[in-house]
Amino acid sequence: MQKEHPILKSKSEIEAMKEAGRISAKALRMAGEIVQPGISTAEIDSYIENVIRMLGGTPSFKGLYGFPGSACLSLNDMIVHGIPNKRTICQNGDIISIDTGATVDGWVGDNAATFAVGTIKPQIQALLDATKASLYEGIAQAQVGNHIGDIGHAIQTYCEERGLGVVRDYIGHGVGRKMHEDPAVPNFGKPGRGLRLEEGLVIAIEPMINLGTHNCHVILDGWGVVTDDGLPSAHFENTIAVTADGPVIITKE
Ligand code: MG
């Protein structure tokens, strides 16, 4: 395993990141409010881009590794990395993961949430609730002196106790002047293992949790990742800072 080199942030840098986080969180919340049956993922994407730019940020996702959108918009069995397009229309009973971020003064904020389109089945609502709760179980472990494995273990335990599949192939990451920095932040792991958490570490914790199997594959467009069994998947994410006072959520309005 390669050694990781996380870039620790000073208190003032963490303060500066909060503006990127604030705009990311606001864009995500506002995008969630326009989700309804009949809207295309292209429409949601352009709304997100407009909101981010209006608030003084630039969409961090646009052009990243060649991604065409300002947000990854992933419906139902798509776990992550859905390309926004005019043909993908939200239908009643769907769920949509919205993953977006804003860059402000060179700092990136990264966050995601999964929203119901109209009325969804109770079993799918339970998947959303558990995935969101597992994110906060993970965040609670982001304490100085804990290890990366403690975060993943908390998420994995919470979800597997409920019979859900924890995606292995895609994981959280460090965040800073780049969207993806060290360290890797898996949603599974063993307590006390992995990198020791230090003050100034800023990471995106992002459980991707499936109703069925954790196995997944990339579709033909080379971006979208879907579950192997076609069952739905949920995704929630916050960028957080590890501080002496405990975890601080950066992607917050
Ligand atoms: Mg992320």
py3Dmol code that shows the C-alpha trace and the ligand (Angstrom):
import py3Dmol

protein = """\
ATOM      1  CA  MET A   1       0.000   0.000   0.000  1.00  0.00           C
ATOM      2  CA  GLN A   2       1.324   3.416  -0.932  1.00  0.00           C
ATOM      3  CA  LYS A   3       1.999   5.873   1.848  1.00  0.00           C
ATOM      4  CA  GLU A   4      -0.489   8.711   1.991  1.00  0.00           C
ATOM      5  CA  HIS A   5       0.441  12.344   2.368  1.00  0.00           C
ATOM      6  CA  PRO A   6      -2.501  14.334   3.632  1.00  0.00           C
ATOM      7  CA  ILE A   7      -2.159  18.104   3.420  1.00  0.00           C
ATOM      8  CA  LEU A   8      -3.095  19.470   6.849  1.00  0.00           C
ATOM      9  CA  LYS A   9      -4.905  22.813   6.920  1.00  0.00           C
ATOM     10  CA  SER A  10      -4.318  25.667   9.366  1.00  0.00           C
ATOM     11  CA  LYS A  11      -7.190  27.176  11.334  1.00  0.00           C
ATOM     12  CA  SER A  12      -7.378  30.118   8.931  1.00  0.00           C
ATOM     13  CA  GLU A  13      -7.372  27.792   5.933  1.00  0.00           C
ATOM     14  CA  ILE A  14     -10.237  25.824   7.467  1.00  0.00           C
ATOM     15  CA  GLU A  15     -12.113  29.099   7.973  1.00  0.00           C
ATOM     16  CA  ALA A  16     -11.509  29.960   4.297  1.00  0.00           C
ATOM     17  CA  MET A  17     -12.814  26.541   3.225  1.00  0.00           C
ATOM     18  CA  LYS A  18     -16.107  27.235   5.016  1.00  0.00           C
ATOM     19  CA  GLU A  19     -17.176  29.687   2.304  1.00  0.00           C
ATOM     20  CA  ALA A  20     -16.729  27.011  -0.378  1.00  0.00           C
ATOM     21  CA  GLY A  21     -18.585  24.642   1.926  1.00  0.00           C
ATOM     22  CA  ARG A  22     -21.409  27.100   2.515  1.00  0.00           C
ATOM     23  CA  ILE A  23     -22.006  27.597  -1.204  1.00  0.00           C
ATOM     24  CA  SER A  24     -21.773  23.847  -1.874  1.00  0.00           C
ATOM     25  CA  ALA A  25     -24.335  23.154   0.842  1.00  0.00           C
ATOM     26  CA  LYS A  26     -26.688  25.864  -0.357  1.00  0.00           C
ATOM     27  CA  ALA A  27     -26.506  24.661  -3.974  1.00  0.00           C
ATOM     28  CA  LEU A  28     -27.215  21.106  -2.833  1.00  0.00           C
ATOM     29  CA  ARG A  29     -30.190  22.108  -0.686  1.00  0.00           C
ATOM     30  CA  MET A  30     -31.658  24.320  -3.424  1.00  0.00           C
ATOM     31  CA  ALA A  31     -31.195  21.570  -6.026  1.00  0.00           C
ATOM     32  CA  GLY A  32     -33.066  19.179  -3.757  1.00  0.00           C
ATOM     33  CA  GLU A  33     -35.962  21.639  -3.622  1.00  0.00           C
ATOM     34  CA  ILE A  34     -36.488  21.602  -7.403  1.00  0.00           C
ATOM     35  CA  VAL A  35     -36.452  17.792  -7.676  1.00  0.00           C
ATOM     36  CA  GLN A  36     -39.886  16.667  -8.872  1.00  0.00           C
ATOM     37  CA  PRO A  37     -41.415  14.271 -11.403  1.00  0.00           C
ATOM     38  CA  GLY A  38     -40.800  15.515 -14.961  1.00  0.00           C
ATOM     39  CA  ILE A  39     -37.547  17.406 -14.411  1.00  0.00           C
ATOM     40  CA  SER A  40     -34.498  16.272 -16.392  1.00  0.00           C
ATOM     41  CA  THR A  41     -31.052  15.860 -14.879  1.00  0.00           C
ATOM     42  CA  ALA A  42     -29.807  18.455 -17.398  1.00  0.00           C
ATOM     43  CA  GLU A  43     -32.216  21.011 -15.909  1.00  0.00           C
ATOM     44  CA  ILE A  44     -31.082  20.234 -12.358  1.00  0.00           C
ATOM     45  CA  ASP A  45     -27.456  20.533 -13.442  1.00  0.00           C
ATOM     46  CA  SER A  46     -27.830  23.934 -15.082  1.00  0.00           C
ATOM     47  CA  TYR A  47     -29.774  25.191 -12.041  1.00  0.00           C
ATOM     48  CA  ILE A  48     -26.911  24.064  -9.777  1.00  0.00           C
ATOM     49  CA  GLU A  49     -24.331  25.767 -11.971  1.00  0.00           C
ATOM     50  CA  ASN A  50     -26.325  29.013 -11.924  1.00  0.00           C
ATOM     51  CA  VAL A  51     -26.754  28.918  -8.141  1.00  0.00           C
ATOM     52  CA  ILE A  52     -23.059  28.284  -7.519  1.00  0.00           C
ATOM     53  CA  ARG A  53     -21.977  31.082  -9.867  1.00  0.00           C
ATOM     54  CA  MET A  54     -24.592  33.493  -8.490  1.00  0.00           C
ATOM     55  CA  LEU A  55     -23.221  32.906  -4.989  1.00  0.00           C
ATOM     56  CA  GLY A  56     -19.671  33.676  -6.140  1.00  0.00           C
ATOM     57  CA  GLY A  57     -18.264  30.175  -6.586  1.00  0.00           C
ATOM     58  CA  THR A  58     -17.293  28.072  -9.550  1.00  0.00           C
ATOM     59  CA  PRO A  59     -18.619  24.529  -9.969  1.00  0.00           C
ATOM     60  CA  SER A  60     -15.749  22.268  -8.856  1.00  0.00           C
ATOM     61  CA  PHE A  61     -17.026  19.267 -10.796  1.00  0.00           C
ATOM     62  CA  LYS A  62     -17.185  20.968 -14.200  1.00  0.00           C
ATOM     63  CA  GLY A  63     -14.312  19.686 -16.325  1.00  0.00           C
ATOM     64  CA  LEU A  64     -12.808  17.655 -13.477  1.00  0.00           C
ATOM     65  CA  TYR A  65     -11.197  14.637 -15.206  1.00  0.00           C
ATOM     66  CA  GLY A  66     -13.305  15.756 -18.208  1.00  0.00           C
ATOM     67  CA  PHE A  67     -16.695  15.490 -16.434  1.00  0.00           C
ATOM     68  CA  PRO A  68     -19.170  17.605 -18.436  1.00  0.00           C
ATOM     69  CA  GLY A  69     -21.602  18.625 -15.655  1.00  0.00           C
ATOM     70  CA  SER A  70     -21.603  20.797 -12.543  1.00  0.00           C
ATOM     71  CA  ALA A  71     -23.048  17.923 -10.550  1.00  0.00           C
ATOM     72  CA  CYS A  72     -23.155  14.148 -10.681  1.00  0.00           C
ATOM     73  CA  LEU A  73     -26.837  13.194 -10.863  1.00  0.00           C
ATOM     74  CA  SER A  74     -27.452   9.507 -10.286  1.00  0.00           C
ATOM     75  CA  LEU A  75     -30.907   7.915 -10.297  1.00  0.00           C
ATOM     76  CA  ASN A  76     -32.066   4.732  -8.535  1.00  0.00           C
ATOM     77  CA  ASP A  77     -29.559   1.907  -9.154  1.00  0.00           C
ATOM     78  CA  MET A  78     -26.886   4.419 -10.203  1.00  0.00           C
ATOM     79  CA  ILE A  79     -24.546   4.863  -7.255  1.00  0.00           C
ATOM     80  CA  VAL A  80     -22.447   7.810  -8.426  1.00  0.00           C
ATOM     81  CA  HIS A  81     -21.091   9.789 -11.412  1.00  0.00           C
ATOM     82  CA  GLY A  82     -24.283  10.135 -13.439  1.00  0.00           C
ATOM     83  CA  ILE A  83     -23.790  12.540 -16.352  1.00  0.00           C
ATOM     84  CA  PRO A  84     -26.605  15.116 -16.505  1.00  0.00           C
ATOM     85  CA  ASN A  85     -28.623  14.877 -19.706  1.00  0.00           C
ATOM     86  CA  LYS A  86     -31.933  15.898 -21.231  1.00  0.00           C
ATOM     87  CA  ARG A  87     -33.180  12.328 -21.700  1.00  0.00           C
ATOM     88  CA  THR A  88     -32.974  11.306 -18.047  1.00  0.00           C
ATOM     89  CA  ILE A  89     -36.241  12.478 -16.515  1.00  0.00           C
ATOM     90  CA  CYS A  90     -37.087  12.094 -12.822  1.00  0.00           C
ATOM     91  CA  GLN A  91     -40.207   9.969 -12.297  1.00  0.00           C
ATOM     92  CA  ASN A  92     -42.440   9.591  -9.287  1.00  0.00           C
ATOM     93  CA  GLY A  93     -40.952   6.932  -6.996  1.00  0.00           C
ATOM     94  CA  ASP A  94     -37.345   7.507  -8.120  1.00  0.00           C
ATOM     95  CA  ILE A  95     -34.458   8.574  -5.931  1.00  0.00           C
ATOM     96  CA  ILE A  96     -31.716  10.882  -7.143  1.00  0.00           C
ATOM     97  CA  SER A  97     -28.257  11.350  -5.706  1.00  0.00           C
ATOM     98  CA  ILE A  98     -26.979  14.886  -6.201  1.00  0.00           C
ATOM     99  CA  ASP A  99     -23.235  15.303  -5.717  1.00  0.00           C
ATOM    100  CA  THR A 100     -21.871  18.802  -6.234  1.00  0.00           C
ATOM    101  CA  GLY A 101     -19.243  21.203  -5.033  1.00  0.00           C
ATOM    102  CA  ALA A 102     -18.125  24.794  -5.270  1.00  0.00           C
ATOM    103  CA  THR A 103     -14.661  26.284  -5.466  1.00  0.00           C
ATOM    104  CA  VAL A 104     -14.084  29.656  -3.780  1.00  0.00           C
ATOM    105  CA  ASP A 105     -10.661  31.339  -3.585  1.00  0.00           C
ATOM    106  CA  GLY A 106      -9.137  28.064  -4.713  1.00  0.00           C
ATOM    107  CA  TRP A 107     -10.731  25.988  -1.938  1.00  0.00           C
ATOM    108  CA  VAL A 108     -13.129  23.178  -2.727  1.00  0.00           C
ATOM    109  CA  GLY A 109     -16.294  22.067  -0.927  1.00  0.00           C
ATOM    110  CA  ASP A 110     -17.771  18.661  -1.750  1.00  0.00           C
ATOM    111  CA  ASN A 111     -21.152  17.338  -0.651  1.00  0.00           C
ATOM    112  CA  ALA A 112     -23.931  15.008  -1.722  1.00  0.00           C
ATOM    113  CA  ALA A 113     -27.402  13.920  -0.714  1.00  0.00           C
ATOM    114  CA  THR A 114     -30.061  11.617  -2.090  1.00  0.00           C
ATOM    115  CA  PHE A 115     -33.574  12.957  -2.607  1.00  0.00           C
ATOM    116  CA  ALA A 116     -36.933  11.300  -3.154  1.00  0.00           C
ATOM    117  CA  VAL A 117     -38.843  12.137  -6.343  1.00  0.00           C
ATOM    118  CA  GLY A 118     -42.493  12.359  -5.332  1.00  0.00           C
ATOM    119  CA  THR A 119     -43.561   9.384  -3.214  1.00  0.00           C
ATOM    120  CA  ILE A 120     -41.092   6.544  -2.677  1.00  0.00           C
ATOM    121  CA  LYS A 121     -41.508   3.081  -1.148  1.00  0.00           C
ATOM    122  CA  PRO A 122     -40.934   2.849   2.623  1.00  0.00           C
ATOM    123  CA  GLN A 123     -38.078   0.389   2.050  1.00  0.00           C
ATOM    124  CA  ILE A 124     -36.288   2.941  -0.131  1.00  0.00           C
ATOM    125  CA  GLN A 125     -36.950   5.732   2.364  1.00  0.00           C
ATOM    126  CA  ALA A 126     -35.348   3.486   4.991  1.00  0.00           C
ATOM    127  CA  LEU A 127     -32.285   3.129   2.727  1.00  0.00           C
ATOM    128  CA  LEU A 128     -32.010   6.934   2.497  1.00  0.00           C
ATOM    129  CA  ASP A 129     -32.446   7.351   6.247  1.00  0.00           C
ATOM    130  CA  ALA A 130     -29.855   4.690   7.087  1.00  0.00           C
ATOM    131  CA  THR A 131     -27.306   6.057   4.615  1.00  0.00           C
ATOM    132  CA  LYS A 132     -27.663   9.580   6.022  1.00  0.00           C
ATOM    133  CA  ALA A 133     -27.459   8.307   9.601  1.00  0.00           C
ATOM    134  CA  SER A 134     -24.335   6.289   8.739  1.00  0.00           C
ATOM    135  CA  LEU A 135     -22.673   9.456   7.439  1.00  0.00           C
ATOM    136  CA  TYR A 136     -23.128  11.023  10.890  1.00  0.00           C
ATOM    137  CA  GLU A 137     -21.901   7.813  12.570  1.00  0.00           C
ATOM    138  CA  GLY A 138     -18.746   8.197  10.481  1.00  0.00           C
ATOM    139  CA  ILE A 139     -18.391  11.917  11.183  1.00  0.00           C
ATOM    140  CA  ALA A 140     -18.608  11.246  14.942  1.00  0.00           C
ATOM    141  CA  GLN A 141     -15.454   9.134  14.643  1.00  0.00           C
ATOM    142  CA  ALA A 142     -13.456  11.933  12.953  1.00  0.00           C
ATOM    143  CA  GLN A 143     -11.613  12.788  16.167  1.00  0.00           C
ATOM    144  CA  VAL A 144      -7.955  13.621  16.712  1.00  0.00           C
ATOM    145  CA  GLY A 145      -6.195  10.374  17.677  1.00  0.00           C
ATOM    146  CA  ASN A 146      -8.738   8.105  15.994  1.00  0.00           C
ATOM    147  CA  HIS A 147      -7.872   6.341  12.747  1.00  0.00           C
ATOM    148  CA  ILE A 148      -9.366   6.299   9.260  1.00  0.00           C
ATOM    149  CA  GLY A 149     -10.508   2.736   9.977  1.00  0.00           C
ATOM    150  CA  ASP A 150     -12.705   3.968  12.836  1.00  0.00           C
ATOM    151  CA  ILE A 151     -14.749   6.074  10.403  1.00  0.00           C
ATOM    152  CA  GLY A 152     -15.229   3.230   7.933  1.00  0.00           C
ATOM    153  CA  HIS A 153     -15.967   0.728  10.660  1.00  0.00           C
ATOM    154  CA  ALA A 154     -18.731   2.910  12.119  1.00  0.00           C
ATOM    155  CA  ILE A 155     -20.394   3.341   8.707  1.00  0.00           C
ATOM    156  CA  GLN A 156     -20.017  -0.307   7.729  1.00  0.00           C
ATOM    157  CA  THR A 157     -21.348  -1.634  11.035  1.00  0.00           C
ATOM    158  CA  TYR A 158     -24.357   0.679  11.002  1.00  0.00           C
ATOM    159  CA  CYS A 159     -25.335  -0.290   7.446  1.00  0.00           C
ATOM    160  CA  GLU A 160     -24.561  -4.000   7.517  1.00  0.00           C
ATOM    161  CA  GLU A 161     -26.560  -4.423  10.737  1.00  0.00           C
ATOM    162  CA  ARG A 162     -29.494  -3.237   8.654  1.00  0.00           C
ATOM    163  CA  GLY A 163     -28.781  -5.697   5.827  1.00  0.00           C
ATOM    164  CA  LEU A 164     -27.484  -3.040   3.424  1.00  0.00           C
ATOM    165  CA  GLY A 165     -24.562  -3.302   0.997  1.00  0.00           C
ATOM    166  CA  VAL A 166     -21.561  -1.015   1.555  1.00  0.00           C
ATOM    167  CA  VAL A 167     -19.888  -0.070  -1.735  1.00  0.00           C
ATOM    168  CA  ARG A 168     -16.190  -0.972  -1.724  1.00  0.00           C
ATOM    169  CA  ASP A 169     -15.020   0.344  -5.102  1.00  0.00           C
ATOM    170  CA  TYR A 170     -15.710   4.051  -4.430  1.00  0.00           C
ATOM    171  CA  ILE A 171     -14.717   5.884  -1.262  1.00  0.00           C
ATOM    172  CA  GLY A 172     -14.266   9.261   0.412  1.00  0.00           C
ATOM    173  CA  HIS A 173     -11.125  11.366   0.176  1.00  0.00           C
ATOM    174  CA  GLY A 174      -9.153  14.340   1.419  1.00  0.00           C
ATOM    175  CA  VAL A 175     -10.361  17.762   0.235  1.00  0.00           C
ATOM    176  CA  GLY A 176      -8.489  21.049  -0.091  1.00  0.00           C
ATOM    177  CA  ARG A 177      -7.278  23.039  -3.055  1.00  0.00           C
ATOM    178  CA  LYS A 178      -8.063  19.908  -5.008  1.00  0.00           C
ATOM    179  CA  MET A 179     -11.281  17.919  -4.926  1.00  0.00           C
ATOM    180  CA  HIS A 180      -9.416  14.675  -4.334  1.00  0.00           C
ATOM    181  CA  GLU A 181      -6.463  14.614  -1.971  1.00  0.00           C
ATOM    182  CA  ASP A 182      -5.022  12.004   0.356  1.00  0.00           C
ATOM    183  CA  PRO A 183      -6.099  10.200   2.412  1.00  0.00           C
ATOM    184  CA  ALA A 184      -8.511   7.624   1.024  1.00  0.00           C
ATOM    185  CA  VAL A 185     -11.565   7.400   3.303  1.00  0.00           C
ATOM    186  CA  PRO A 186     -13.269   4.020   2.852  1.00  0.00           C
ATOM    187  CA  ASN A 187     -16.779   3.378   4.157  1.00  0.00           C
ATOM    188  CA  PHE A 188     -15.584   0.088   5.617  1.00  0.00           C
ATOM    189  CA  GLY A 189     -12.654  -0.877   7.792  1.00  0.00           C
ATOM    190  CA  LYS A 190     -11.315  -2.008  11.118  1.00  0.00           C
ATOM    191  CA  PRO A 191     -11.134   0.090  14.287  1.00  0.00           C
ATOM    192  CA  GLY A 192      -7.707   1.521  15.042  1.00  0.00           C
ATOM    193  CA  ARG A 193      -6.380   0.826  11.529  1.00  0.00           C
ATOM    194  CA  GLY A 194      -5.149   3.185   8.856  1.00  0.00           C
ATOM    195  CA  LEU A 195      -3.960   6.764   9.022  1.00  0.00           C
ATOM    196  CA  ARG A 196      -4.086   8.435  12.442  1.00  0.00           C
ATOM    197  CA  LEU A 197      -6.351  11.490  12.345  1.00  0.00           C
ATOM    198  CA  GLU A 198      -4.645  14.799  13.090  1.00  0.00           C
ATOM    199  CA  GLU A 199      -5.860  18.308  13.667  1.00  0.00           C
ATOM    200  CA  GLY A 200      -6.220  20.090  10.303  1.00  0.00           C
ATOM    201  CA  LEU A 201      -7.159  17.032   8.287  1.00  0.00           C
ATOM    202  CA  VAL A 202     -10.058  17.860   5.947  1.00  0.00           C
ATOM    203  CA  ILE A 203     -11.901  14.929   4.398  1.00  0.00           C
ATOM    204  CA  ALA A 204     -15.058  14.109   2.491  1.00  0.00           C
ATOM    205  CA  ILE A 205     -16.926  11.256   4.170  1.00  0.00           C
ATOM    206  CA  GLU A 206     -19.401   9.788   1.685  1.00  0.00           C
ATOM    207  CA  PRO A 207     -21.170   6.499   2.326  1.00  0.00           C
ATOM    208  CA  MET A 208     -22.558   4.875  -0.840  1.00  0.00           C
ATOM    209  CA  ILE A 209     -25.009   2.283   0.394  1.00  0.00           C
ATOM    210  CA  ASN A 210     -27.029  -0.248  -1.601  1.00  0.00           C
ATOM    211  CA  LEU A 211     -30.300  -1.983  -0.870  1.00  0.00           C
ATOM    212  CA  GLY A 212     -28.790  -5.218  -2.194  1.00  0.00           C
ATOM    213  CA  THR A 213     -25.322  -6.297  -3.221  1.00  0.00           C
ATOM    214  CA  HIS A 214     -22.350  -3.976  -2.749  1.00  0.00           C
ATOM    215  CA  ASN A 215     -21.016  -5.030  -6.147  1.00  0.00           C
ATOM    216  CA  CYS A 216     -21.163  -2.501  -8.957  1.00  0.00           C
ATOM    217  CA  HIS A 217     -19.916  -1.703 -12.443  1.00  0.00           C
ATOM    218  CA  VAL A 218     -19.383   1.242 -14.782  1.00  0.00           C
ATOM    219  CA  ILE A 219     -21.900   1.710 -17.616  1.00  0.00           C
ATOM    220  CA  LEU A 220     -21.061   2.269 -21.289  1.00  0.00           C
ATOM    221  CA  ASP A 221     -20.708   6.058 -21.024  1.00  0.00           C
ATOM    222  CA  GLY A 222     -17.584   5.387 -18.955  1.00  0.00           C
ATOM    223  CA  TRP A 223     -18.876   7.404 -15.976  1.00  0.00           C
ATOM    224  CA  GLY A 224     -22.062   6.144 -14.354  1.00  0.00           C
ATOM    225  CA  VAL A 225     -21.628   3.424 -11.737  1.00  0.00           C
ATOM    226  CA  VAL A 226     -24.593   1.107 -11.129  1.00  0.00           C
ATOM    227  CA  THR A 227     -25.366  -1.749  -8.763  1.00  0.00           C
ATOM    228  CA  ASP A 228     -24.882  -5.236 -10.233  1.00  0.00           C
ATOM    229  CA  ASP A 229     -28.344  -6.357  -9.081  1.00  0.00           C
ATOM    230  CA  GLY A 230     -30.210  -3.236 -10.253  1.00  0.00           C
ATOM    231  CA  LEU A 231     -31.427  -2.401  -6.741  1.00  0.00           C
ATOM    232  CA  PRO A 232     -31.318   1.236  -5.587  1.00  0.00           C
ATOM    233  CA  SER A 233     -28.356   2.966  -3.989  1.00  0.00           C
ATOM    234  CA  ALA A 234     -28.105   6.031  -1.741  1.00  0.00           C
ATOM    235  CA  HIS A 235     -25.272   8.502  -1.218  1.00  0.00           C
ATOM    236  CA  PHE A 236     -24.735  11.214   1.387  1.00  0.00           C
ATOM    237  CA  GLU A 237     -21.565  13.276   1.803  1.00  0.00           C
ATOM    238  CA  ASN A 238     -20.129  16.098   3.847  1.00  0.00           C
ATOM    239  CA  THR A 239     -16.697  17.698   3.848  1.00  0.00           C
ATOM    240  CA  ILE A 240     -15.504  17.840   7.446  1.00  0.00           C
ATOM    241  CA  ALA A 241     -12.447  19.127   9.304  1.00  0.00           C
ATOM    242  CA  VAL A 242     -10.783  17.254  12.138  1.00  0.00           C
ATOM    243  CA  THR A 243     -10.147  19.817  14.887  1.00  0.00           C
ATOM    244  CA  ALA A 244      -9.106  19.836  18.543  1.00  0.00           C
ATOM    245  CA  ASP A 245     -12.760  20.550  19.337  1.00  0.00           C
ATOM    246  CA  GLY A 246     -13.989  17.543  17.338  1.00  0.00           C
ATOM    247  CA  PRO A 247     -15.301  17.186  13.796  1.00  0.00           C
ATOM    248  CA  VAL A 248     -16.518  20.380  12.104  1.00  0.00           C
ATOM    249  CA  ILE A 249     -18.814  20.139   9.085  1.00  0.00           C
ATOM    250  CA  ILE A 250     -17.445  22.441   6.367  1.00  0.00           C
ATOM    251  CA  THR A 251     -20.284  21.904   3.891  1.00  0.00           C
ATOM    252  CA  LYS A 252     -22.887  23.714   5.964  1.00  0.00           C
ATOM    253  CA  GLU A 253     -24.982  26.805   5.230  1.00  0.00           C
TER     254      GLU A 253
END
"""
ligand_1 = """\
1
MG
Mg -16.487 13.335 -2.767
"""
view = py3Dmol.view(width=600, height=400)
view.addModel(protein, "pdb")
view.setStyle({"model": 0}, {"cartoon": {"style": "trace"}})
view.addModel(ligand_1, "xyz")
view.setStyle({"model": 1}, {"stick": {}})
view.zoomTo()
view.show()
